[in-house]
Amino acid sequence: MTDRVSSIVRSRIMASIPGKGTKPELAVRSIAHALGYRFRLHRADLPGKPDMVFPSRKKAIFVNGCFWHGHECKHDKMPQSNKAFWEAKVQTNRARDARVCIELTGIGWSSLTIWECETKTPNLVAEKLLRFLGPVKTT
Ligand SMILES: [Zn+2]
C-alpha cells in the first residue's frame, strides 16, 4: 500500500511517527526539565506506556504526533492518496488514546496530551505543564 504514497508524503509521515526520542518528545522533556520537574520515561507498567510519568503526582503525559493521533491542526493534513487507509489508522489510534485515558483514570492517574504542533511554542507547553502538574516540589 505504501508504494502508492508519494515519497514526499511518506517522508513527512515518517518524520511524524511518534517514537522514543523523537523531536517533539525531546522538546517537552527539556521544557519539563527546565521547569524543575522530575519524571520517568515510557513506564511500561502503565496503560499506554506514557511518554513521561510523574510518579509522586500520579500524572502521565503523552506527546502525540498530530498526524497519527488525528489532531485538528494545520500542520499535518491527511494524504490524498489512500485516504481511507490513513483515516482508518488514525481512527484506531484515537480510539486507543481514549481507552488509555480511561484506564489511567481508573487506576487513579490523570493524563495530559501535548501535541506535536504545540511543541513549536515552548511557552505554551510550559504553561500546560505547570497547569497540569502544579508547583514544582523542592525537596
Ligand atoms: Zn497539532
Backbone and ligand atoms as CSV (ligand in chain L), in Angstrom:
chain,resi,resn,atom,element,x,y,z
A,1,MET,N,N,0.801,-1.215,0.000
A,1,MET,CA,C,0.000,0.000,0.000
A,1,MET,C,C,0.833,1.265,0.000
A,2,THR,N,N,1.978,1.226,0.698
A,2,THR,CA,C,2.783,2.441,0.808
A,2,THR,C,C,3.437,2.823,-0.512
A,3,ASP,N,N,3.506,1.875,-1.466
A,3,ASP,CA,C,4.100,2.185,-2.768
A,3,ASP,C,C,3.358,3.318,-3.456
A,4,ARG,N,N,2.108,3.454,-3.106
A,4,ARG,CA,C,1.294,4.437,-3.802
A,4,ARG,C,C,1.349,5.805,-3.147
A,5,VAL,N,N,1.982,5.870,-1.983
A,5,VAL,CA,C,2.130,7.160,-1.312
A,5,VAL,C,C,3.382,7.831,-1.860
A,6,SER,N,N,3.246,9.071,-2.244
A,6,SER,CA,C,4.404,9.760,-2.819
A,6,SER,C,C,5.525,9.850,-1.793
A,7,SER,N,N,6.744,9.962,-2.289
A,7,SER,CA,C,7.884,9.943,-1.366
A,7,SER,C,C,7.851,11.159,-0.440
A,8,ILE,N,N,7.327,12.264,-0.938
A,8,ILE,CA,C,7.248,13.458,-0.080
A,8,ILE,C,C,6.298,13.203,1.079
A,9,VAL,N,N,5.151,12.655,0.746
A,9,VAL,CA,C,4.170,12.353,1.782
A,9,VAL,C,C,4.747,11.340,2.760
A,10,ARG,N,N,5.417,10.331,2.194
A,10,ARG,CA,C,5.962,9.280,3.048
A,10,ARG,C,C,6.993,9.835,4.026
A,11,SER,N,N,7.880,10.707,3.531
A,11,SER,CA,C,8.906,11.224,4.439
A,11,SER,C,C,8.279,12.116,5.502
A,12,ARG,N,N,7.200,12.799,5.132
A,12,ARG,CA,C,6.518,13.623,6.126
A,12,ARG,C,C,5.890,12.744,7.204
A,13,ILE,N,N,5.331,11.643,6.756
A,13,ILE,CA,C,4.714,10.712,7.707
A,13,ILE,C,C,5.780,10.100,8.610
A,14,MET,N,N,6.880,9.676,8.006
A,14,MET,CA,C,7.960,9.081,8.797
A,14,MET,C,C,8.437,10.062,9.860
A,15,ALA,N,N,8.530,11.321,9.476
A,15,ALA,CA,C,9.027,12.331,10.411
A,15,ALA,C,C,8.081,12.527,11.581
A,16,SER,N,N,6.812,12.188,11.374
A,16,SER,CA,C,5.845,12.445,12.440
A,16,SER,C,C,5.518,11.200,13.246
A,17,ILE,N,N,6.204,10.114,12.964
A,17,ILE,CA,C,5.952,8.896,13.727
A,17,ILE,C,C,6.383,9.099,15.170
A,18,PRO,N,N,5.451,8.883,16.093
A,18,PRO,CA,C,5.835,9.055,17.483
A,18,PRO,C,C,6.641,7.854,17.968
A,19,GLY,N,N,7.809,8.080,18.443
A,19,GLY,CA,C,8.637,7.000,18.958
A,19,GLY,C,C,9.564,7.553,19.999
A,20,LYS,N,N,10.335,6.678,20.590
A,20,LYS,CA,C,11.267,7.127,21.612
A,20,LYS,C,C,12.277,8.100,21.023
A,21,GLY,N,N,12.446,9.208,21.682
A,21,GLY,CA,C,13.488,10.138,21.279
A,21,GLY,C,C,13.155,10.977,20.067
A,22,THR,N,N,11.910,10.997,19.624
A,22,THR,CA,C,11.566,11.881,18.524
A,22,THR,C,C,11.587,13.313,19.010
A,23,LYS,N,N,11.730,14.211,18.091
A,23,LYS,CA,C,11.936,15.611,18.424
A,23,LYS,C,C,10.880,16.231,19.346
A,24,PRO,N,N,9.590,16.121,19.022
A,24,PRO,CA,C,8.594,16.772,19.894
A,24,PRO,C,C,8.698,16.302,21.342
A,25,GLU,N,N,8.935,15.016,21.513
A,25,GLU,CA,C,9.041,14.480,22.866
A,25,GLU,C,C,10.255,15.055,23.580
A,26,LEU,N,N,11.353,15.156,22.850
A,26,LEU,CA,C,12.557,15.744,23.446
A,26,LEU,C,C,12.310,17.187,23.856
A,27,ALA,N,N,11.562,17.897,23.036
A,27,ALA,CA,C,11.251,19.299,23.347
A,27,ALA,C,C,10.486,19.391,24.663
A,28,VAL,N,N,9.475,18.543,24.816
A,28,VAL,CA,C,8.669,18.571,26.045
A,28,VAL,C,C,9.523,18.189,27.250
A,29,ARG,N,N,10.351,17.163,27.049
A,29,ARG,CA,C,11.237,16.738,28.139
A,29,ARG,C,C,12.125,17.869,28.615
A,30,SER,N,N,12.729,18.579,27.664
A,30,SER,CA,C,13.675,19.604,28.090
A,30,SER,C,C,12.947,20.781,28.741
A,31,ILE,N,N,11.716,21.041,28.300
A,31,ILE,CA,C,10.943,22.114,28.945
A,31,ILE,C,C,10.590,21.712,30.379
A,32,ALA,N,N,10.131,20.470,30.543
A,32,ALA,CA,C,9.780,19.986,31.889
A,32,ALA,C,C,11.008,20.021,32.793
A,33,HIS,N,N,12.111,19.643,32.232
A,33,HIS,CA,C,13.363,19.644,32.968
A,33,HIS,C,C,13.744,21.058,33.383
A,34,ALA,N,N,13.605,21.968,32.429
A,34,ALA,CA,C,13.948,23.371,32.690
A,34,ALA,C,C,13.072,23.951,33.800
A,35,LEU,N,N,11.837,23.468,33.865
A,35,LEU,CA,C,10.932,23.947,34.914
A,35,LEU,C,C,11.246,23.320,36.267
A,36,GLY,N,N,12.047,22.278,36.264
A,36,GLY,CA,C,12.475,21.657,37.516
A,36,GLY,C,C,11.737,20.384,37.890
A,37,TYR,N,N,10.917,19.867,36.978
A,37,TYR,CA,C,10.181,18.633,37.270
A,37,TYR,C,C,11.084,17.410,37.100
A,38,ARG,N,N,10.804,16.429,37.947
A,38,ARG,CA,C,11.471,15.129,37.798
A,38,ARG,C,C,10.473,14.143,37.227
A,39,PHE,N,N,10.927,13.319,36.320
A,39,PHE,CA,C,9.988,12.382,35.707
A,39,PHE,C,C,10.703,11.141,35.201
A,40,ARG,N,N,9.890,10.155,34.877
A,40,ARG,CA,C,10.401,8.927,34.287
A,40,ARG,C,C,9.845,8.800,32.878
A,41,LEU,N,N,10.483,7.944,32.099
A,41,LEU,CA,C,10.093,7.803,30.703
A,41,LEU,C,C,9.511,6.423,30.412
A,42,HIS,N,N,8.494,6.402,29.549
A,42,HIS,CA,C,7.985,5.149,28.966
A,42,HIS,C,C,7.779,4.035,29.983
A,43,ARG,N,N,7.042,4.319,31.042
A,43,ARG,CA,C,6.832,3.264,32.030
A,43,ARG,C,C,5.871,2.214,31.497
A,44,ALA,N,N,6.416,1.047,31.229
A,44,ALA,CA,C,5.656,0.003,30.546
A,44,ALA,C,C,4.560,-0.606,31.403
A,45,ASP,N,N,4.621,-0.389,32.727
A,45,ASP,CA,C,3.604,-0.979,33.591
A,45,ASP,C,C,2.349,-0.110,33.683
A,46,LEU,N,N,2.318,0.994,32.963
A,46,LEU,CA,C,1.122,1.836,32.957
A,46,LEU,C,C,0.411,1.723,31.612
A,47,PRO,N,N,-0.920,1.864,31.623
A,47,PRO,CA,C,-1.658,1.796,30.362
A,47,PRO,C,C,-1.116,2.813,29.356
A,48,GLY,N,N,-0.916,2.368,28.139
A,48,GLY,CA,C,-0.476,3.261,27.077
A,48,GLY,C,C,0.999,3.603,27.087
A,49,LYS,N,N,1.734,3.088,28.089
A,49,LYS,CA,C,3.172,3.372,28.188
A,49,LYS,C,C,3.448,4.864,27.972
A,50,PRO,N,N,3.036,5.695,28.931
A,50,PRO,CA,C,3.135,7.152,28.718
A,50,PRO,C,C,4.564,7.618,28.448
A,51,ASP,N,N,4.674,8.671,27.662
A,51,ASP,CA,C,6.000,9.193,27.306
A,51,ASP,C,C,6.732,9.745,28.516
A,52,MET,N,N,5.967,10.407,29.397
A,52,MET,CA,C,6.565,10.955,30.613
A,52,MET,C,C,5.656,10.646,31.784
A,53,VAL,N,N,6.271,10.241,32.884
A,53,VAL,CA,C,5.495,9.826,34.056
A,53,VAL,C,C,6.024,10.561,35.287
A,54,PHE,N,N,5.085,11.084,36.065
A,54,PHE,CA,C,5.419,11.807,37.292
A,54,PHE,C,C,4.833,11.018,38.451
A,55,PRO,N,N,5.595,10.020,38.951
A,55,PRO,CA,C,5.035,9.024,39.877
A,55,PRO,C,C,4.439,9.613,41.151
A,56,SER,N,N,5.104,10.585,41.762
A,56,SER,CA,C,4.594,11.100,43.037
A,56,SER,C,C,3.276,11.845,42.841
A,57,ARG,N,N,3.054,12.350,41.660
A,57,ARG,CA,C,1.806,13.064,41.372
A,57,ARG,C,C,0.753,12.163,40.738
A,58,LYS,N,N,1.150,10.979,40.369
A,58,LYS,CA,C,0.270,10.079,39.603
A,58,LYS,C,C,-0.244,10.766,38.349
A,59,LYS,N,N,0.676,11.334,37.619
A,59,LYS,CA,C,0.315,12.027,36.393
A,59,LYS,C,C,1.193,11.558,35.246
A,60,ALA,N,N,0.570,11.470,34.088
A,60,ALA,CA,C,1.284,10.975,32.919
A,60,ALA,C,C,1.066,11.915,31.744
A,61,ILE,N,N,2.087,12.023,30.916
A,61,ILE,CA,C,1.994,12.900,29.746
A,61,ILE,C,C,2.279,12.097,28.485
A,62,PHE,N,N,1.435,12.339,27.500
A,62,PHE,CA,C,1.646,11.766,26.178
A,62,PHE,C,C,1.998,12.896,25.219
A,63,VAL,N,N,3.060,12.694,24.471
A,63,VAL,CA,C,3.393,13.647,23.419
A,63,VAL,C,C,2.982,12.992,22.108
A,64,ASN,N,N,1.931,13.524,21.510
A,64,ASN,CA,C,1.337,12.863,20.357
A,64,ASN,C,C,1.649,13.564,19.042
A,65,GLY,N,N,2.006,12.779,18.057
A,65,GLY,CA,C,2.176,13.299,16.706
A,65,GLY,C,C,0.814,13.669,16.132
A,66,CYS,N,N,0.762,14.850,15.525
A,66,CYS,CA,C,-0.529,15.364,15.060
A,66,CYS,C,C,-1.134,14.481,13.977
A,67,PHE,N,N,-0.301,13.949,13.120
A,67,PHE,CA,C,-0.847,13.113,12.040
A,67,PHE,C,C,-1.429,11.819,12.586
A,68,TRP,N,N,-0.628,11.069,13.297
A,68,TRP,CA,C,-1.043,9.734,13.742
A,68,TRP,C,C,-2.186,9.760,14.737
A,69,HIS,N,N,-2.270,10.827,15.504
A,69,HIS,CA,C,-3.297,10.867,16.540
A,69,HIS,C,C,-4.454,11.793,16.179
A,70,GLY,N,N,-4.466,12.234,14.927
A,70,GLY,CA,C,-5.620,12.948,14.405
A,70,GLY,C,C,-5.882,14.302,15.022
A,71,HIS,N,N,-4.819,15.056,15.287
A,71,HIS,CA,C,-5.030,16.397,15.823
A,71,HIS,C,C,-5.582,17.317,14.733
A,72,GLU,N,N,-6.552,18.128,15.129
A,72,GLU,CA,C,-7.145,19.053,14.175
A,72,GLU,C,C,-6.278,20.307,14.101
A,73,CYS,N,N,-5.243,20.229,13.328
A,73,CYS,CA,C,-4.395,21.404,13.170
A,73,CYS,C,C,-3.904,21.465,11.739
A,74,LYS,N,N,-3.297,22.533,11.409
A,74,LYS,CA,C,-2.899,22.737,10.011
A,74,LYS,C,C,-1.635,21.974,9.629
A,75,HIS,N,N,-0.904,21.521,10.638
A,75,HIS,CA,C,0.436,21.022,10.338
A,75,HIS,C,C,0.465,19.678,9.626
A,76,ASP,N,N,-0.503,18.865,9.858
A,76,ASP,CA,C,-0.488,17.554,9.224
A,76,ASP,C,C,-1.826,17.271,8.573
A,77,LYS,N,N,-1.854,17.350,7.289
A,77,LYS,CA,C,-3.096,17.055,6.575
A,77,LYS,C,C,-3.049,15.629,6.067
A,78,MET,N,N,-4.200,15.045,6.025
A,78,MET,CA,C,-4.324,13.670,5.541
A,78,MET,C,C,-3.865,13.592,4.083
A,79,PRO,N,N,-2.976,12.625,3.763
A,79,PRO,CA,C,-2.572,12.473,2.357
A,79,PRO,C,C,-3.799,12.155,1.499
A,80,GLN,N,N,-3.806,12.677,0.300
A,80,GLN,CA,C,-4.961,12.458,-0.560
A,80,GLN,C,C,-4.989,11.049,-1.151
A,81,SER,N,N,-3.787,10.452,-1.335
A,81,SER,CA,C,-3.789,9.071,-1.816
A,81,SER,C,C,-3.968,8.128,-0.631
A,82,ASN,N,N,-4.720,7.081,-0.836
A,82,ASN,CA,C,-5.001,6.107,0.228
A,82,ASN,C,C,-5.634,6.755,1.452
A,83,LYS,N,N,-6.468,7.713,1.199
A,83,LYS,CA,C,-7.066,8.485,2.292
A,83,LYS,C,C,-7.786,7.582,3.305
A,84,ALA,N,N,-8.552,6.642,2.773
A,84,ALA,CA,C,-9.332,5.770,3.660
A,84,ALA,C,C,-8.419,4.949,4.571
A,85,PHE,N,N,-7.304,4.504,4.000
A,85,PHE,CA,C,-6.352,3.713,4.768
A,85,PHE,C,C,-5.803,4.519,5.941
A,86,TRP,N,N,-5.339,5.732,5.660
A,86,TRP,CA,C,-4.755,6.557,6.724
A,86,TRP,C,C,-5.798,6.957,7.746
A,87,GLU,N,N,-6.996,7.262,7.252
A,87,GLU,CA,C,-8.055,7.662,8.175
A,87,GLU,C,C,-8.389,6.535,9.152
A,88,ALA,N,N,-8.410,5.308,8.628
A,88,ALA,CA,C,-8.701,4.160,9.491
A,88,ALA,C,C,-7.613,4.007,10.547
A,89,LYS,N,N,-6.370,4.179,10.130
A,89,LYS,CA,C,-5.239,4.078,11.057
A,89,LYS,C,C,-5.347,5.110,12.168
A,90,VAL,N,N,-5.630,6.340,11.770
A,90,VAL,CA,C,-5.735,7.429,12.738
A,90,VAL,C,C,-6.904,7.180,13.689
A,91,GLN,N,N,-8.011,6.700,13.143
A,91,GLN,CA,C,-9.173,6.400,13.986
A,91,GLN,C,C,-8.826,5.345,15.039
A,92,THR,N,N,-8.085,4.321,14.623
A,92,THR,CA,C,-7.654,3.274,15.556
A,92,THR,C,C,-6.817,3.886,16.679
A,93,ASN,N,N,-5.899,4.758,16.309
A,93,ASN,CA,C,-5.048,5.398,17.309
A,93,ASN,C,C,-5.861,6.258,18.265
A,94,ARG,N,N,-6.797,6.996,17.705
A,94,ARG,CA,C,-7.637,7.863,18.549
A,94,ARG,C,C,-8.448,7.046,19.546
A,95,ALA,N,N,-8.968,5.926,19.066
A,95,ALA,CA,C,-9.755,5.054,19.946
A,95,ALA,C,C,-8.871,4.516,21.069
A,96,ARG,N,N,-7.638,4.139,20.716
A,96,ARG,CA,C,-6.712,3.626,21.729
A,96,ARG,C,C,-6.364,4.717,22.739
A,97,ASP,N,N,-6.102,5.929,22.248
A,97,ASP,CA,C,-5.781,7.046,23.136
A,97,ASP,C,C,-6.896,7.263,24.163
A,98,ALA,N,N,-8.139,7.222,23.671
A,98,ALA,CA,C,-9.280,7.449,24.561
A,98,ALA,C,C,-9.374,6.336,25.605
A,99,ARG,N,N,-9.125,5.106,25.159
A,99,ARG,CA,C,-9.208,3.957,26.074
A,99,ARG,C,C,-8.122,4.049,27.145
A,100,VAL,N,N,-6.919,4.416,26.725
A,100,VAL,CA,C,-5.794,4.543,27.657
A,100,VAL,C,C,-6.096,5.595,28.714
A,101,CYS,N,N,-6.672,6.697,28.288
A,101,CYS,CA,C,-7.019,7.779,29.210
A,101,CYS,C,C,-7.991,7.279,30.274
A,102,ILE,N,N,-8.986,6.516,29.834
A,102,ILE,CA,C,-9.983,5.959,30.761
A,102,ILE,C,C,-9.321,4.964,31.717
A,103,GLU,N,N,-8.433,4.144,31.180
A,103,GLU,CA,C,-7.743,3.152,32.023
A,103,GLU,C,C,-6.884,3.836,33.080
A,104,LEU,N,N,-6.201,4.884,32.693
A,104,LEU,CA,C,-5.363,5.611,33.655
A,104,LEU,C,C,-6.221,6.236,34.746
A,105,THR,N,N,-7.319,6.851,34.350
A,105,THR,CA,C,-8.240,7.434,35.325
A,105,THR,C,C,-8.728,6.373,36.300
A,106,GLY,N,N,-8.991,5.175,35.761
A,106,GLY,CA,C,-9.488,4.071,36.569
A,106,GLY,C,C,-8.537,3.629,37.665
A,107,ILE,N,N,-7.239,3.849,37.461
A,107,ILE,CA,C,-6.279,3.466,38.497
A,107,ILE,C,C,-5.754,4.692,39.251
A,108,GLY,N,N,-6.493,5.796,39.141
A,108,GLY,CA,C,-6.165,6.965,39.947
A,108,GLY,C,C,-5.121,7.890,39.353
A,109,TRP,N,N,-4.841,7.730,38.068
A,109,TRP,CA,C,-3.872,8.597,37.411
A,109,TRP,C,C,-4.596,9.597,36.527
A,110,SER,N,N,-3.966,10.736,36.315
A,110,SER,CA,C,-4.504,11.638,35.303
A,110,SER,C,C,-3.473,11.804,34.194
A,111,SER,N,N,-3.972,12.155,33.029
A,111,SER,CA,C,-3.072,12.245,31.885
A,111,SER,C,C,-3.309,13.522,31.093
A,112,LEU,N,N,-2.266,13.919,30.410
A,112,LEU,CA,C,-2.301,15.133,29.594
A,112,LEU,C,C,-1.680,14.810,28.241
A,113,THR,N,N,-2.293,15.328,27.202
A,113,THR,CA,C,-1.713,15.175,25.865
A,113,THR,C,C,-1.077,16.483,25.447
A,114,ILE,N,N,0.158,16.398,25.032
A,114,ILE,CA,C,0.801,17.559,24.415
A,114,ILE,C,C,1.003,17.220,22.948
A,115,TRP,N,N,0.524,18.099,22.093
A,115,TRP,CA,C,0.569,17.839,20.662
A,115,TRP,C,C,1.875,18.332,20.063
A,116,GLU,N,N,2.284,17.567,19.080
A,116,GLU,CA,C,3.486,17.896,18.310
A,116,GLU,C,C,3.518,19.375,17.893
A,117,CYS,N,N,2.389,19.883,17.398
A,117,CYS,CA,C,2.370,21.269,16.918
A,117,CYS,C,C,2.569,22.251,18.066
A,118,GLU,N,N,2.150,21.866,19.274
A,118,GLU,CA,C,2.304,22.765,20.424
A,118,GLU,C,C,3.763,22.909,20.837
A,119,THR,N,N,4.571,21.894,20.514
A,119,THR,CA,C,5.973,21.948,20.937
A,119,THR,C,C,6.747,23.014,20.171
A,120,LYS,N,N,6.117,23.571,19.138
A,120,LYS,CA,C,6.766,24.675,18.428
A,120,LYS,C,C,6.609,25.975,19.194
A,121,THR,N,N,5.762,25.956,20.219
A,121,THR,CA,C,5.585,27.131,21.073
A,121,THR,C,C,5.908,26.738,22.510
A,122,PRO,N,N,7.196,26.776,22.865
A,122,PRO,CA,C,7.622,26.284,24.183
A,122,PRO,C,C,6.887,26.934,25.354
A,123,ASN,N,N,6.555,28.211,25.227
A,123,ASN,CA,C,5.837,28.885,26.322
A,123,ASN,C,C,4.487,28.243,26.601
A,124,LEU,N,N,3.819,27.860,25.520
A,124,LEU,CA,C,2.518,27.207,25.647
A,124,LEU,C,C,2.676,25.866,26.364
A,125,VAL,N,N,3.703,25.116,25.977
A,125,VAL,CA,C,3.969,23.816,26.609
A,125,VAL,C,C,4.271,24.019,28.087
A,126,ALA,N,N,5.095,25.004,28.391
A,126,ALA,CA,C,5.448,25.283,29.786
A,126,ALA,C,C,4.197,25.588,30.603
A,127,GLU,N,N,3.301,26.370,30.030
A,127,GLU,CA,C,2.075,26.720,30.728
A,127,GLU,C,C,1.188,25.497,30.974
A,128,LYS,N,N,1.091,24.666,29.936
A,128,LYS,CA,C,0.301,23.435,30.072
A,128,LYS,C,C,0.877,22.533,31.162
A,129,LEU,N,N,2.194,22.417,31.187
A,129,LEU,CA,C,2.858,21.575,32.186
A,129,LEU,C,C,2.583,22.097,33.587
A,130,LEU,N,N,2.745,23.397,33.763
A,130,LEU,CA,C,2.543,23.991,35.087
A,130,LEU,C,C,1.109,23.815,35.552
A,131,ARG,N,N,0.170,24.010,34.638
A,131,ARG,CA,C,-1.243,23.891,34.983
A,131,ARG,C,C,-1.585,22.447,35.350
A,132,PHE,N,N,-1.017,21.521,34.602
A,132,PHE,CA,C,-1.317,20.107,34.817
A,132,PHE,C,C,-0.619,19.556,36.057
A,133,LEU,N,N,0.622,19.926,36.243
A,133,LEU,CA,C,1.446,19.302,37.285
A,133,LEU,C,C,1.435,20.053,38.609
A,134,GLY,N,N,1.103,21.338,38.550
A,134,GLY,CA,C,1.160,22.128,39.764
A,134,GLY,C,C,2.582,22.547,40.072
A,135,PRO,N,N,2.738,23.249,41.216
A,135,PRO,CA,C,4.063,23.795,41.528
A,135,PRO,C,C,5.133,22.705,41.667
A,136,VAL,N,N,6.337,23.063,41.297
A,136,VAL,CA,C,7.458,22.150,41.426
A,136,VAL,C,C,7.769,21.968,42.901
A,137,LYS,N,N,7.902,20.721,43.314
A,137,LYS,CA,C,8.243,20.449,44.707
A,137,LYS,C,C,9.746,20.561,44.884
A,138,THR,N,N,10.139,21.367,45.837
A,138,THR,CA,C,11.576,21.447,46.118
A,138,THR,C,C,11.858,20.699,47.404
A,139,THR,N,N,12.315,19.484,47.213
A,139,THR,CA,C,12.588,18.651,48.385
A,139,THR,C,C,14.073,18.360,48.491
L,1,ZN,ZN,ZN,-1.428,19.564,16.007
